[in-house]
Amino acid sequence: MVDSTTDSPEPLSADLRTDTDRVLPSWVGPQLRTASDTIGGPVGLHAAVGRSRLWTPLRVVFLMALIGLSISWFGKAGCIQQAPVEGQPGQVRLNWDNQRQFVGLCYSDLIASYRSDKLTPDDLSGGAFPYRTFWMVKNNDGAEVKAYLAEPALTAMFMYVSAQAARGWAWFADAVGLPSTLDVVNYFNISALLLSLFWLLAVWATMMTDRRRLWLGALMALSPILLFHACTSTEILPLALLSVGMLFWSRGKPGWTGFFTGLAAAAAVYPLLLIPAVAVLCVRNRRLRDLGVMVGATVIGWLLVNLPLLILYPAGWGASYRTWRGRGVEPDTLYRLISLATGWNPTPSLISGLVVLLLVAVVATVVYIGLRATVEPTLAQLMFLLVAGFLLFGKEWTPQSSLWLVPLAVLAVPYPRAVLAWMTFDALIWIPRMALFLDADRKWLPPDVFYALNTLRGAVLVGLCAAVVWQLVRRDDDAPASGRLLRSPRSTVAA
């Protein structure tokens, strides 16, 4: 109750609540405290935090995310430029002349694979459908074999839905007299729009997972990796679904956690790493029933997407896994660095076996650290270590796949400036990466520069992992909480 003798120039608000637990960036960051002087200084000691009805943290961060997504789209816009077709007045084509996609740093898998993945209106009119439609290609032995869309089930369906939506938009634009654009441009724009919605979902889920540090969402919304790669491929799709699953875990709902993990695993393999992470928390808190519920729901979510396609088109469904098994040494990987240093030339089968063994070792190591940690680990910390190991020792670590780490790093690494530095460096690796594909007369950097920077890229990520591990094993009672607000279901113990 408010004292009636309180001296106030205006009547007090009927809502006197304030969020006393929220971390305020202008209080905890010296640089931000100084920078805030340009807009009136840091939040005051008596400020009523959490009562703004218009500019809430979520809305501000969403605005930042929309700005970041717009910048990312404009970064790819150079690759959807059109040029007239010679000898065919009124006809246009996609202008990738003179290796525009690499010189302009605007390359996108969404554009490059549009025609080869049979997503054009002509293909769709002919009944093209993921895993059912195939085409003939020559293998390494020169024999013709069937080729299918080599993407996980949910990713394949995302691409199909985007292609159908682009086809529908072209029909609508023609019907009402709107200017026409190339089909691939429509497909790219619609895919970018849908991926943007999934990114906003991921930002929301990440902020709601750690409500005490809401403003860390700004670090995710304006991540340099996002600025480069929001529209490069479909990495945002599994990331968003996994973020929702982790949010449900923080709310004590293992069933929904598993269901969304299963959906995410239908779009990429790495979300399955959530299972050993949850297992560590459940073992530490003696909640094995929650682990069983989560695993069972994961299977249900995965089967919901995969089982119909597996039954109807088994050969096409397995294409993505066959492609992974047949992939050799990729430029971004640890194995390419070893190959360059030693002349080692392993077969795809050997690489596949080695990757599996190393990933098992990564999982075992993280599980051991999680079980032996002197500080209760969070789900985000364990997942960050697991996914980082998955990228470091996996068969490929494309620049855009670093997006998977962004929400995990925001939640797990207690040093925002270090996270920002890592994201900036990792995003800039795109520049020498594109130089690998340029013709000799256009190369702006020799390949050795990329491999040297890629080595440093891995070392920086290892440094972040070391920081997370240190937070788990240190015995300092004053260690920062690192956002440890994820709780094991039906338990008061932080998880």
C-alpha positions in Angstrom: 0.0 0.0 0.0 1.2 3.5 -0.9 1.7 6.0 1.9 -0.8 8.8 1.6 1.8 11.3 2.6 4.0 10.5 -0.4 5.2 13.7 -2.0 4.6 13.4 -5.8 4.0 16.1 -8.4 1.5 13.8 -10.2 -0.9 11.1 -9.0 0.8 7.8 -8.7 0.1 5.1 -11.3 -2.4 2.4 -10.3 0.2 -0.1 -11.4 3.1 0.1 -9.0 4.7 -3.2 -10.1 8.4 -3.2 -11.1 10.7 -6.0 -12.4 13.5 -5.9 -9.9 15.1 -9.1 -11.2 15.7 -8.0 -14.8 19.3 -7.5 -15.9 19.8 -4.0 -17.3 22.5 -3.7 -19.9 23.4 -0.1 -19.0 24.2 -1.3 -15.5 26.3 -4.4 -16.2 28.2 -3.3 -19.3 30.7 -0.4 -18.9 30.7 0.3 -22.7 26.9 0.3 -22.8 26.8 2.5 -19.7 29.0 5.1 -21.5 27.1 4.7 -24.8 23.8 5.3 -23.0 24.9 8.9 -22.2 23.9 9.8 -25.8 20.2 9.0 -25.0 20.0 10.3 -21.5 22.2 7.9 -19.5 21.7 4.5 -17.9 18.5 3.5 -16.3 17.9 5.4 -13.0 18.0 3.8 -9.6 14.3 4.4 -9.1 13.1 3.6 -12.6 9.9 1.5 -12.8 11.3 -1.3 -14.9 8.9 -3.5 -16.8 5.9 -1.2 -17.0 6.2 0.2 -20.5 3.2 -0.8 -22.5 4.4 0.3 -25.9 8.2 -0.2 -26.2 8.5 -3.5 -24.4 11.9 -5.3 -24.7 10.2 -7.9 -27.0 8.9 -5.3 -29.4 12.2 -3.4 -29.4 14.2 -6.6 -30.1 11.7 -7.6 -32.8 12.3 -4.3 -34.5 16.0 -4.9 -34.3 15.5 -8.4 -35.8 13.4 -7.0 -38.7 16.2 -4.5 -39.4 18.8 -7.4 -39.3 16.6 -9.5 -41.6 16.2 -6.6 -44.0 19.9 -6.1 -44.2 20.4 -9.8 -44.9 17.9 -9.7 -47.7 19.5 -6.7 -49.3 22.8 -8.5 -49.1 21.4 -11.2 -51.3 19.4 -8.9 -53.6 22.4 -8.7 -56.0 21.8 -12.3 -56.9 18.2 -11.8 -58.0 18.9 -9.2 -60.6 17.5 -9.8 -64.0 19.1 -9.3 -67.5 17.5 -9.4 -70.9 17.8 -12.5 -73.0 19.7 -11.9 -76.2 17.6 -12.3 -79.3 14.3 -12.6 -77.3 12.8 -9.2 -76.8 10.8 -8.9 -73.6 12.4 -12.0 -72.0 14.6 -11.8 -68.9 16.9 -14.2 -67.1 18.7 -14.4 -63.8 21.9 -12.3 -64.1 24.8 -14.3 -62.6 27.2 -13.2 -65.3 30.9 -12.9 -64.4 30.4 -14.9 -61.3 28.2 -12.2 -59.7 27.1 -14.6 -57.0 30.7 -14.9 -55.6 32.0 -11.4 -56.5 29.0 -9.8 -54.9 29.0 -12.2 -51.9 25.3 -12.8 -52.5 25.4 -16.5 -53.2 22.3 -18.4 -51.8 21.6 -22.1 -52.0 17.9 -21.2 -52.3 18.6 -19.6 -55.7 21.3 -22.0 -56.9 19.4 -25.2 -56.3 16.0 -24.0 -57.4 16.0 -25.5 -60.9 18.1 -28.6 -60.1 15.8 -29.5 -57.2 12.8 -29.5 -59.6 10.9 -26.7 -57.9 10.0 -24.6 -61.0 6.4 -24.1 -62.1 6.9 -26.5 -65.0 8.1 -29.2 -62.7 5.3 -28.6 -60.2 2.7 -28.7 -63.0 4.1 -32.0 -64.1 3.6 -33.4 -60.6 7.0 -32.9 -59.1 7.1 -33.8 -55.4 10.0 -34.3 -52.9 11.3 -37.9 -52.8 8.9 -39.0 -55.5 10.5 -37.1 -58.4 13.9 -38.2 -59.6 16.2 -37.4 -62.4 19.2 -39.2 -63.9 22.8 -38.2 -63.1 26.2 -39.9 -63.6 28.0 -41.2 -60.5 31.8 -41.3 -60.0 31.9 -44.5 -62.1 30.2 -42.9 -65.0 27.0 -45.0 -64.6 23.6 -43.3 -64.6 21.8 -43.4 -61.3 18.6 -41.8 -59.9 19.0 -38.5 -58.0 16.4 -37.1 -55.6 16.1 -33.9 -53.5 18.8 -34.5 -51.0 17.4 -32.7 -48.0 15.8 -33.9 -44.7 12.0 -34.3 -44.8 10.8 -31.1 -43.2 13.3 -29.0 -45.1 12.2 -30.7 -48.3 8.6 -29.9 -47.5 9.5 -26.3 -46.6 11.1 -25.9 -50.1 8.1 -27.5 -51.8 5.6 -25.3 -50.0 7.7 -22.2 -50.8 7.8 -23.3 -54.5 4.0 -23.8 -54.6 3.5 -20.4 -52.9 5.8 -18.8 -55.5 3.8 -20.4 -58.3 0.6 -19.2 -56.7 1.9 -15.6 -56.4 3.0 -15.7 -60.1 -0.6 -16.7 -61.1 -2.1 -13.9 -58.9 0.3 -11.2 -60.2 -0.6 -12.2 -63.8 -4.3 -12.2 -63.0 -4.4 -8.7 -61.5 -1.8 -7.2 -63.8 1.1 -6.8 -61.4 4.6 -6.6 -62.9 6.0 -10.1 -63.4 9.3 -11.4 -62.0 11.3 -14.5 -62.6 10.0 -17.6 -60.9 13.2 -18.1 -59.0 13.0 -14.5 -57.6 9.5 -15.2 -56.3 10.7 -18.5 -54.8 13.6 -16.7 -53.1 11.5 -13.9 -51.7 8.8 -16.2 -50.3 11.4 -18.5 -48.8 13.1 -15.4 -47.2 9.8 -14.2 -45.8 9.0 -17.6 -44.2 12.5 -17.9 -42.8 12.2 -14.4 -41.4 9.0 -15.5 -39.5 10.9 -18.5 -38.2 13.7 -16.3 -37.0 11.3 -14.1 -35.1 9.9 -17.2 -33.5 13.4 -18.2 -32.5 14.1 -14.8 -31.1 10.9 -14.8 -29.1 11.6 -18.3 -27.7 15.1 -17.5 -26.7 14.0 -14.3 -24.9 11.2 -16.1 -23.1 13.6 -18.9 -22.1 15.7 -16.4 -20.1 13.3 -13.7 -19.1 15.8 -12.2 -16.6 18.2 -11.3 -19.4 15.6 -10.3 -22.1 17.9 -7.7 -23.6 20.4 -10.4 -24.7 17.8 -11.0 -27.5 19.3 -7.9 -29.1 22.6 -9.7 -29.6 20.7 -12.5 -31.4 18.5 -10.1 -33.4 21.4 -8.2 -34.9 23.9 -11.0 -35.0 26.5 -10.5 -37.8 26.0 -14.1 -38.8 22.3 -13.3 -39.4 23.2 -10.3 -41.5 25.2 -12.6 -43.8 23.2 -15.8 -43.8 19.5 -15.4 -43.0 18.7 -16.1 -46.6 21.7 -18.3 -47.6 19.9 -21.6 -46.9 17.3 -23.1 -44.6 19.4 -23.3 -41.3 16.9 -21.1 -39.5 14.1 -23.7 -39.8 15.5 -26.4 -37.3 17.0 -23.6 -35.2 13.6 -22.0 -34.5 11.9 -25.3 -33.7 14.7 -26.3 -31.3 14.5 -22.9 -29.6 10.8 -23.5 -29.0 11.6 -27.0 -27.6 14.1 -25.5 -25.2 11.5 -22.9 -24.1 9.1 -25.7 -23.2 11.8 -27.4 -21.2 12.2 -24.2 -19.2 8.5 -24.3 -18.5 8.6 -27.8 -17.2 6.9 -29.5 -20.2 9.2 -32.4 -21.4 6.5 -33.7 -23.8 6.3 -30.6 -25.8 10.1 -30.3 -25.6 10.5 -33.7 -27.2 7.8 -33.0 -29.9 9.5 -29.9 -31.1 12.9 -31.5 -30.9 11.5 -34.3 -33.2 10.2 -31.7 -35.7 13.6 -29.9 -35.6 15.3 -33.2 -36.2 13.2 -33.7 -39.2 14.8 -30.6 -40.7 18.4 -31.3 -39.5 20.2 -33.9 -37.5 21.8 -31.8 -34.9 18.7 -31.1 -32.7 18.9 -34.7 -31.6 21.8 -33.6 -29.5 19.2 -32.2 -27.1 18.5 -35.8 -25.9 21.9 -36.3 -24.2 21.8 -32.8 -22.9 18.4 -33.4 -21.3 19.6 -36.8 -20.0 22.4 -35.1 -18.1 19.9 -32.8 -16.3 17.5 -35.6 -15.6 20.2 -37.8 -14.1 21.5 -35.0 -12.0 18.0 -34.3 -10.7 16.7 -37.9 -10.6 14.0 -37.1 -13.2 14.4 -40.1 -15.5 10.6 -40.2 -16.2 10.9 -36.7 -17.8 13.7 -38.1 -20.0 11.5 -40.9 -21.1 8.6 -38.6 -21.9 10.9 -36.3 -23.8 12.5 -39.1 -25.9 9.1 -40.6 -26.6 7.7 -37.3 -27.8 10.8 -36.7 -29.9 10.2 -40.0 -31.7 6.5 -39.0 -32.3 7.5 -35.6 -33.7 10.1 -37.1 -36.0 7.8 -39.9 -37.2 4.9 -37.5 -37.8 7.0 -35.8 -40.6 9.1 -38.7 -41.8 7.0 -41.8 -41.6 4.5 -41.0 -44.5 7.4 -40.1 -46.8 9.4 -43.1 -45.8 6.5 -45.5 -46.5 5.6 -43.9 -49.8 9.0 -43.0 -51.2 11.7 -45.0 -49.4 14.4 -44.5 -52.0 13.9 -40.7 -52.2 13.6 -40.4 -48.4 17.1 -41.8 -47.9 18.7 -39.5 -50.5 19.9 -37.0 -47.9 21.6 -39.7 -45.8 23.2 -41.3 -48.8 24.5 -37.9 -49.9 26.0 -37.3 -46.4 27.6 -40.8 -46.5 29.2 -40.1 -49.9 30.5 -36.7 -49.1 34.3 -36.4 -49.0 36.5 -33.8 -47.4 34.8 -30.4 -47.4 36.7 -27.1 -47.5 35.5 -25.8 -44.1 36.3 -28.9 -42.1 39.1 -30.0 -39.8 39.8 -32.9 -42.2 40.6 -30.6 -45.0 43.2 -28.8 -42.9 44.7 -32.2 -42.0 44.7 -33.2 -45.6 46.5 -30.0 -46.7 49.1 -30.4 -44.0 49.8 -34.1 -44.5 48.6 -35.0 -48.0 46.1 -37.4 -46.4 43.4 -38.3 -48.9 40.7 -40.4 -47.1 37.8 -42.1 -48.8 34.2 -40.9 -48.0 33.6 -44.1 -46.0 36.6 -43.5 -43.9 35.6 -39.9 -43.2 32.1 -41.0 -42.3 33.3 -43.6 -39.8 35.8 -41.2 -38.3 33.2 -38.5 -37.9 30.8 -40.9 -36.1 33.5 -41.9 -33.7 34.5 -38.3 -32.9 30.9 -37.2 -32.4 30.4 -40.1 -30.0 33.5 -38.9 -28.1 32.1 -35.3 -28.1 28.8 -36.5 -26.6 30.6 -38.7 -24.0 32.8 -35.8 -23.0 30.0 -33.3 -22.6 27.9 -35.8 -20.7 30.9 -36.4 -18.3 31.4 -32.7 -17.8 27.7 -32.1 -17.2 27.5 -34.9 -14.6 30.7 -33.9 -12.8 30.1 -30.1 -13.0 30.3 -28.3 -9.6 27.8 -25.8 -10.9 24.3 -26.9 -12.1 24.5 -26.7 -15.9 21.8 -25.2 -18.0 20.4 -26.9 -21.1 21.8 -24.1 -23.3 25.3 -24.6 -21.9 25.2 -28.3 -22.7 23.7 -27.8 -26.1 26.2 -25.2 -27.0 29.1 -27.6 -26.2 27.4 -30.4 -28.1 26.6 -28.4 -31.2 30.0 -26.7 -31.3 31.5 -30.2 -31.2 29.1 -31.3 -34.0 30.4 -28.5 -36.2 34.1 -28.8 -35.3 34.3 -32.5 -36.0 31.4 -33.0 -38.4 31.6 -33.6 -42.2 30.8 -30.0 -43.0 30.8 -26.6 -41.3 29.4 -24.3 -43.8 29.4 -20.6 -42.9 25.6 -20.5 -42.6 25.4 -23.4 -40.2 27.0 -21.3 -37.6 23.5 -19.8 -37.2 22.7 -22.9 -35.1 25.1 -21.6 -32.4 23.7 -18.1 -32.2 20.8 -18.6 -29.8 22.8 -21.1 -27.8 25.7 -18.8 -27.4 23.5 -15.9 -26.3 22.1 -18.1 -23.5 25.2 -20.1 -22.6 28.2 -17.8 -22.8 28.3 -15.2 -20.0 30.5 -12.7 -22.0 28.4 -10.8 -24.5 31.4 -9.0 -26.0 33.1 -12.3 -26.6 30.0 -13.7 -28.3 29.8 -10.6 -30.5 33.5 -10.8 -31.4 33.0 -14.5 -32.3 29.9 -13.8 -34.4 31.6 -11.0 -36.3 34.7 -13.1 -37.1 32.6 -16.1 -38.1 30.4 -14.0 -40.4 33.4 -12.4 -42.1 34.8 -15.9 -43.1 32.2 -15.7 -45.9 34.5 -13.3 -47.8 37.5 -15.6 -48.3 35.1 -18.5 -48.6 33.5 -17.0 -51.7 37.0 -16.4 -53.1 37.6 -20.1 -53.3 35.1 -20.4 -56.2 36.3 -17.4 -58.2 38.2 -17.9 -61.5 41.9 -17.3 -61.2 41.8 -13.9 -62.8 39.1 -12.7 -60.3 40.5 -14.1 -57.1 41.0 -11.4 -54.5 42.5 -13.8 -51.9 44.6 -17.0 -52.3 43.0 -20.2 -50.8 45.7 -20.3 -48.1 44.2 -17.2 -46.5 40.8 -18.9 -46.2 42.3 -22.0 -44.6 44.4 -20.0 -42.2 41.3 -18.0 -41.1 39.2 -21.1 -40.9 41.7 -22.6 -38.5 41.4 -19.4 -36.4 37.7 -19.7 -36.7 37.8 -23.1 -35.0 40.2 -21.9 -32.3 37.8 -19.0 -31.4 34.9 -21.4 -31.0 37.0 -23.7 -28.9 37.8 -20.7 -26.7 34.1 -20.0 -26.2 33.6 -23.7 -25.3 36.4 -23.4 -22.7 34.6 -20.4 -21.2 31.4 -22.4 -20.9 33.2 -25.3 -19.3 35.0 -23.0 -16.9 31.6 -21.7 -15.7 30.6 -25.3 -15.0 33.7 -26.5 -13.1 34.7 -23.4 -11.2 34.1 -23.5 -7.4 33.7 -19.7 -6.9 30.5 -19.2 -5.0 30.2 -15.7 -6.6 30.3 -17.2 -10.1 27.8 -15.4 -12.4 24.5 -17.2 -12.8 25.0 -17.2 -16.6 21.2 -17.1 -17.1 20.6 -20.3 -15.2 16.9 -20.0 -15.4 16.1 -23.2 -17.3 14.6 -25.5 -14.7 14.2 -29.3 -14.7 10.5 -30.2 -15.0 8.7 -30.3 -11.6 12.0 -29.5 -9.8 13.2 -26.3 -8.1 16.7 -27.1 -9.1 18.1 -25.0 -11.9 18.7 -26.8 -15.1 
